[in-house]
Amino acid sequence: MSRQSDNDNHANQCNPNHDEYWHSRGEDDRPDDWEDRITQDDNED
Protein backbone atom coordinates (compact mmCIF):
# COMPACT_ATOMS: atom_id res chain seq x y z
CA MET A 1 0.00 0.00 0.00
CA SER A 2 1.17 3.49 -0.67
CA ARG A 3 1.55 6.03 2.07
CA GLN A 4 -1.44 7.94 0.66
CA SER A 5 -3.56 4.79 0.77
CA ASP A 6 -2.55 4.24 4.38
CA ASN A 7 -3.45 7.81 5.24
CA ASP A 8 -6.80 7.56 3.46
CA ASN A 9 -7.61 4.30 5.23
CA HIS A 10 -6.72 5.77 8.61
CA ALA A 11 -8.84 8.85 7.96
CA ASN A 12 -11.79 6.70 6.88
CA GLN A 13 -11.50 4.57 10.02
CA CYS A 14 -11.66 7.72 12.16
CA ASN A 15 -14.68 9.17 10.34
CA PRO A 16 -18.03 7.89 11.68
CA ASN A 17 -19.72 9.09 8.50
CA HIS A 18 -17.70 6.50 6.53
CA ASP A 19 -18.55 2.78 6.32
CA GLU A 20 -14.92 1.85 7.03
CA TYR A 21 -15.27 3.39 10.50
CA TRP A 22 -18.01 0.89 11.26
CA HIS A 23 -16.26 -2.03 9.54
CA SER A 24 -13.21 -1.46 11.74
CA ARG A 25 -15.53 -1.73 14.75
CA GLY A 26 -17.06 -5.03 13.69
CA GLU A 27 -20.21 -3.74 12.00
CA ASP A 28 -21.26 -4.86 8.52
CA ASP A 29 -22.40 -1.38 7.46
CA ARG A 30 -22.96 2.04 8.94
CA PRO A 31 -26.02 1.61 11.19
CA ASP A 32 -29.12 3.66 10.58
CA ASP A 33 -28.77 5.21 14.05
CA TRP A 34 -25.08 6.06 13.62
CA GLU A 35 -25.59 9.72 14.53
CA ASP A 36 -27.27 8.77 17.81
CA ARG A 37 -24.45 6.35 18.60
CA ILE A 38 -21.82 9.02 17.98
CA THR A 39 -23.67 11.54 20.15
CA GLN A 40 -24.06 8.91 22.85
CA ASP A 41 -20.32 8.12 22.74
CA ASP A 42 -19.47 11.82 23.01
CA ASN A 43 -21.69 12.19 26.08
CA GLU A 44 -19.94 9.26 27.81
CA ASP A 45 -16.53 10.98 27.72
C-alpha positions, 0 to 999 in steps of 0.5 A: 500500500502506498503512504497515501492509501494508508493515510486515506484508510486511517482517515476513513476509520476515524470518520463515523460518517464512513462505512470503514469506521463501522467495519473497523468496529465489527459492524457490517455497514454504517447503522441507521442510528449512527448519529445517535451512537456518535452523540451517545459516545461523546456524552460518555466521555 
